[in-house]
Amino acid sequence: MEHIVTVQDAVTAGAPWMEPTAAELDAIDREMPVILADVELLDAHIVTLDRTPSELDERRIRRARRRALAARVALVNRAAGTDLRGGAA
């Protein structure tokens, strides 16, 4: 019987080069409102998976969708250095 082995060294999860950099952590912090809004939208959709959405469910989904969109717009505006009215921040 012939054994099949990997050619490269094993990769450990604790390797120092695998840790996020300060810039990556800052990017995550900037994107956190978008992430949380997307999670809220996903939660609203999950609630309705096994049933017909009620009027309250539909309202919750619409509200979550608007929050997710607003969070994305705010992130893009911050990255562009402008506010919602198009002026400088």
C-alpha positions as CSV (number, residue, x, y, z in Angstrom):
1,M,0.0,0.0,0.0
2,E,1.3,3.4,-0.9
3,H,0.9,6.4,1.4
4,I,-0.2,9.8,0.1
5,V,1.3,12.7,2.0
6,T,1.4,16.4,1.5
7,V,4.5,18.1,0.1
8,Q,4.2,21.3,2.0
9,D,4.6,22.0,5.8
10,A,1.5,21.9,8.0
11,V,-0.1,25.3,8.5
12,T,-0.9,26.2,12.1
13,A,-3.7,28.6,13.0
14,G,-1.4,30.4,15.5
15,A,1.2,31.5,13.0
16,P,2.0,35.2,13.5
17,W,1.7,36.1,9.8
18,M,-2.0,34.9,9.9
19,E,-3.1,37.5,12.4
20,P,-5.1,40.5,10.9
21,T,-3.1,43.7,10.6
22,A,-4.1,47.0,12.2
23,A,-5.3,48.2,8.8
24,E,-7.5,45.1,8.4
25,L,-9.0,45.5,11.8
26,D,-9.7,49.2,11.1
27,A,-11.5,48.2,7.9
28,I,-13.6,45.8,9.8
29,D,-14.5,48.5,12.3
30,R,-15.5,50.8,9.5
31,E,-17.6,48.1,7.9
32,M,-19.2,46.9,11.1
33,P,-22.5,49.0,10.7
34,V,-22.9,47.4,7.3
35,I,-22.2,43.9,8.7
36,L,-24.7,44.3,11.5
37,A,-27.4,45.7,9.2
38,D,-26.9,42.8,6.8
39,V,-27.2,40.4,9.8
40,E,-30.4,42.1,10.8
41,L,-31.7,41.7,7.2
42,L,-30.7,38.1,7.1
43,D,-32.5,37.5,10.5
44,A,-35.6,39.0,9.1
45,H,-35.5,36.7,6.1
46,I,-34.8,33.6,8.2
47,V,-37.9,34.2,10.4
48,T,-40.0,33.9,7.3
49,L,-38.4,30.8,5.8
50,D,-41.0,28.3,7.1
51,R,-44.1,30.3,6.8
52,T,-45.9,32.9,4.7
53,P,-44.6,36.4,5.7
54,S,-47.2,38.4,7.7
55,E,-47.6,42.1,7.2
56,L,-45.4,42.6,10.3
57,D,-42.7,40.3,8.8
58,E,-42.8,42.2,5.5
59,R,-42.5,45.5,7.4
60,R,-39.5,44.2,9.3
61,I,-37.8,43.0,6.1
62,R,-38.4,46.4,4.4
63,R,-37.1,48.2,7.5
64,A,-34.0,46.0,7.6
65,R,-33.4,46.4,3.9
66,R,-33.5,50.2,4.3
67,R,-31.1,50.1,7.2
68,A,-28.7,47.9,5.2
69,L,-28.9,50.3,2.3
70,A,-28.4,53.3,4.5
71,A,-25.4,51.7,6.1
72,R,-23.8,51.0,2.7
73,V,-24.5,54.5,1.6
74,A,-22.9,55.9,4.7
75,L,-19.8,53.7,4.3
76,V,-19.4,54.8,0.7
77,N,-19.9,58.4,1.6
78,R,-17.3,58.2,4.4
79,A,-14.8,56.5,2.0
80,A,-15.4,59.3,-0.6
81,G,-15.1,62.0,2.1
82,T,-18.6,63.4,1.5
83,D,-21.8,63.6,3.4
84,L,-25.3,62.8,2.0
85,R,-25.7,66.2,0.5
86,G,-22.5,65.8,-1.5
87,G,-20.4,68.3,0.4
88,A,-17.0,67.8,2.0
89,A,-17.0,66.0,5.4
